[in-house]
């Protein structure tokens, strides 16, 4: 099943994002990610959208918790929701 992981950064935590980015991207590349990218505000990264394939919601939540960004305390909020591909 596909799950959308929607994350919003804590205000003022762009340095945390930049310092952790290499580990985050390596994590994405090592797991069943369908698509991923940052949200932008005024041209600066401020959150993430990742669509990941996992067997169930619990596994998707565990995947999100394993993200190096999460471990670094970057996110103010994280939402994991079942997602259905219609186009693309």
Secondary structure as GFF3:
##gff-version 3
##sequence-region A 1 88
A	DSSP	beta_strand	2	9	.	.	.	ID=ss1
A	DSSP	alpha_helix	14	29	.	.	.	ID=ss2
A	DSSP	beta_strand	33	41	.	.	.	ID=ss3
A	DSSP	beta_strand	44	53	.	.	.	ID=ss4
A	DSSP	alpha_helix	57	65	.	.	.	ID=ss5
A	DSSP	alpha_helix	68	71	.	.	.	ID=ss6
A	DSSP	beta_strand	75	82	.	.	.	ID=ss7
###
